[in-house]
Amino acid sequence: MTARLLLATRNAKKLDELRRILVGSSVGDIEVLGLSDVDEFPEAPETGATFEENALAKAHDAAGATGLPTVADDSGLTVDALNGMPGVLSARWAGRHGDDRANLELVLDQLADTPDERRGAAFVCAAAFVVPDVEEVVVCGKWRGTLIRRPRGKHGFGYDPIFVPEGETRTSAELEPAEKDVASHRGRALRALLPHLRELSRRS
């Protein structure tokens, strides 16, 4: 019997990325659903102070509403020179949720006078896995790098066009999707969940 797993996101690009990582990781016979594949339910606002709190709240919210095993993530950019911000506010840093271009441009404006050697940053992803009344686990992945001054690349989303990972000369928006999946914060977090997802497949 095929296990069903809900990825609690409405971000199509993020859903594609999560699906690629799971499909490429041999987790067994699991049908991956997004929020558009299930009945709508009231989604609580993200009010947690940490990525972990938000990911776990989203996973519990969706699992409780649907009864499905659920993975939810909360991720964002932490900038050293901005004392770790935008952090959990990454998706709405410029004031409107999901305006990638405005968010990116605001960060660049805030770092305009910051020298290159102090433009360190990290992408952080917390991923939560919740099986109603059975299990909950939260893991975290981090991807260190630096921020350049002008966007480059057409892949990815969010702050990818200004983030150059450690050991790379390309931005994460210039990496091919398969390359990014191997190295990214989200890839690292989801791979940490694989033992739990394989167990879900075995239980079905």
C-alpha positions as CSV (number, residue, x, y, z in Angstrom):
1,M,0.0,0.0,0.0
2,T,1.3,3.4,-0.9
3,A,1.9,5.8,1.9
4,R,0.7,9.4,1.6
5,L,2.8,12.3,2.7
6,L,1.7,15.9,2.8
7,L,4.2,18.7,2.2
8,A,2.6,21.7,3.9
9,T,3.4,24.4,1.4
10,R,1.6,26.5,-1.3
11,N,4.9,27.7,-2.7
12,A,5.1,25.8,-6.1
13,K,8.9,26.2,-6.4
14,K,9.5,25.0,-2.9
15,L,7.1,22.1,-3.4
16,D,9.0,21.1,-6.6
17,E,12.3,21.3,-4.7
18,L,11.0,19.2,-1.8
19,R,9.5,16.6,-4.2
20,R,12.8,16.3,-6.2
21,I,14.8,15.7,-3.0
22,L,12.4,13.0,-1.7
23,V,12.0,11.3,-5.1
24,G,15.8,11.2,-5.5
25,S,16.4,9.7,-2.0
26,S,14.8,6.3,-2.4
27,V,12.4,6.7,0.5
28,G,10.1,3.9,-0.7
29,D,6.6,3.9,-2.0
30,I,5.3,7.4,-0.9
31,E,2.8,9.6,-2.7
32,V,3.7,13.2,-2.1
33,L,0.9,15.7,-1.9
34,G,0.9,19.5,-1.6
35,L,-1.7,21.7,0.1
36,S,-3.4,22.2,-3.2
37,D,-4.2,18.5,-3.3
38,V,-6.2,18.5,0.0
39,D,-9.2,20.3,1.2
40,E,-8.6,23.8,2.4
41,F,-8.3,24.4,6.1
42,P,-7.6,27.5,8.2
43,E,-3.8,28.0,8.3
44,A,-2.5,29.6,11.5
45,P,-0.1,32.6,11.0
46,E,3.6,32.0,11.5
47,T,4.3,33.6,14.9
48,G,7.2,31.5,16.1
49,A,10.5,33.1,17.2
50,T,12.5,30.3,15.5
51,F,12.5,28.3,12.3
52,E,12.0,25.2,14.4
53,E,8.9,26.6,16.1
54,N,7.3,27.7,12.9
55,A,8.0,24.4,11.1
56,L,6.6,22.3,13.9
57,A,3.5,24.5,14.2
58,K,2.8,24.2,10.4
59,A,3.3,20.5,10.4
60,H,0.9,20.0,13.4
61,D,-1.6,22.4,11.8
62,A,-1.7,20.5,8.5
63,A,-1.5,17.0,10.0
64,G,-4.3,17.8,12.5
65,A,-6.6,19.1,9.7
66,T,-6.0,16.3,7.2
67,G,-5.0,13.3,9.3
68,L,-2.0,12.8,7.0
69,P,1.7,12.4,7.9
70,T,3.1,15.8,7.2
71,V,6.4,17.5,6.5
72,A,6.6,21.3,6.9
73,D,9.6,23.5,6.7
74,D,10.4,27.0,7.6
75,S,13.5,28.5,6.1
76,G,15.2,31.8,5.5
77,L,18.3,33.8,5.2
78,T,20.4,34.9,8.2
79,V,22.9,37.7,7.5
80,D,25.8,38.2,9.8
81,A,26.0,42.0,9.4
82,L,22.3,42.2,10.1
83,N,22.6,40.3,13.4
84,G,20.9,37.2,11.9
85,M,18.1,39.0,10.2
86,P,15.9,38.7,8.2
87,G,15.7,35.2,9.7
88,V,12.1,34.0,10.3
89,L,10.9,37.2,8.6
90,S,12.7,36.4,5.3
91,A,9.6,35.9,3.2
92,R,8.1,39.2,4.3
93,W,11.2,41.3,5.0
94,A,10.0,44.1,2.7
95,G,6.5,44.1,4.2
96,R,4.5,41.9,1.9
97,H,4.7,38.1,2.1
98,G,6.3,36.4,-0.8
99,D,7.6,39.5,-2.7
100,D,11.0,37.9,-3.5
101,R,12.3,40.8,-5.5
102,A,11.5,43.5,-2.9
103,N,12.9,41.3,-0.1
104,L,16.2,40.8,-2.0
105,E,16.5,44.4,-2.9
106,L,15.9,45.5,0.7
107,V,18.7,43.3,1.9
108,L,21.1,44.6,-0.7
109,D,20.2,48.2,0.2
110,Q,20.8,47.4,3.9
111,L,24.2,45.9,3.1
112,A,25.2,48.7,0.6
113,D,28.0,50.0,2.8
114,T,29.1,46.6,4.1
115,P,32.5,45.5,2.8
116,D,32.7,42.2,0.9
117,E,34.6,40.4,3.8
118,R,31.7,41.1,6.2
119,R,28.9,39.9,3.9
120,G,28.7,36.4,5.4
121,A,25.3,34.7,5.5
122,A,23.6,31.4,5.8
123,F,20.4,29.8,4.6
124,V,18.7,27.9,7.4
125,C,15.9,25.3,7.1
126,A,14.0,23.6,9.9
127,A,12.0,20.7,8.7
128,A,9.3,19.0,10.9
129,F,7.7,15.6,10.4
130,V,4.5,14.9,12.2
131,V,2.4,11.7,12.2
132,P,-0.8,12.4,14.1
133,D,-0.8,10.7,17.6
134,V,2.4,8.8,16.7
135,E,5.5,10.9,16.1
136,E,7.0,14.3,15.8
137,V,10.6,15.3,14.9
138,V,12.3,18.5,13.9
139,V,15.7,18.7,12.2
140,C,17.7,21.6,10.9
141,G,20.0,22.3,7.9
142,K,22.4,25.2,7.4
143,W,24.1,26.4,4.2
144,R,26.9,29.0,4.7
145,G,28.0,31.5,2.1
146,T,28.4,35.2,1.2
147,L,26.1,37.8,-0.4
148,I,27.1,39.5,-3.6
149,R,26.0,43.0,-4.7
150,R,24.0,42.2,-7.8
151,P,21.6,39.2,-8.5
152,R,22.8,36.5,-10.8
153,G,21.1,33.4,-12.1
154,K,17.6,32.2,-13.1
155,H,17.2,29.1,-11.0
156,G,15.8,28.9,-7.5
157,F,13.8,31.6,-5.7
158,G,14.0,34.1,-2.9
159,Y,17.5,35.2,-2.0
160,D,19.2,32.6,-4.2
161,P,20.4,35.1,-6.8
162,I,22.6,36.9,-4.3
163,F,23.9,33.9,-2.3
164,V,27.2,32.3,-3.2
165,P,27.7,29.1,-1.2
166,E,31.1,28.4,0.5
167,G,33.5,26.8,-2.0
168,E,31.5,28.1,-5.0
169,T,31.8,31.1,-7.4
170,R,28.3,30.7,-8.7
171,T,25.2,31.9,-6.8
172,S,22.7,29.3,-5.7
173,A,20.4,30.6,-8.5
174,E,23.2,29.6,-11.0
175,L,23.4,26.0,-9.8
176,E,21.4,23.3,-11.6
177,P,18.5,22.1,-9.5
178,A,20.2,18.7,-8.8
179,E,23.4,20.5,-7.6
180,K,21.4,22.7,-5.3
181,D,19.5,19.8,-3.9
182,V,22.7,18.1,-2.8
183,A,24.1,21.1,-1.0
184,S,21.2,23.3,0.1
185,H,19.9,23.9,3.6
186,R,16.6,22.3,2.6
187,G,18.3,19.3,1.1
188,R,20.3,18.8,4.3
189,A,17.3,19.1,6.5
190,L,15.1,16.7,4.5
191,R,17.9,14.1,4.2
192,A,18.0,14.1,8.0
193,L,14.3,13.1,7.9
194,L,14.8,10.2,5.6
195,P,15.0,7.5,8.3
196,H,11.6,8.6,9.5
197,L,10.1,8.7,6.0
198,R,11.5,5.3,5.2
199,E,9.8,4.0,8.4
200,L,6.6,5.6,7.2
201,S,6.9,3.7,3.9
202,R,7.5,0.4,5.7
203,R,4.5,0.9,8.0
204,S,2.0,1.5,5.1
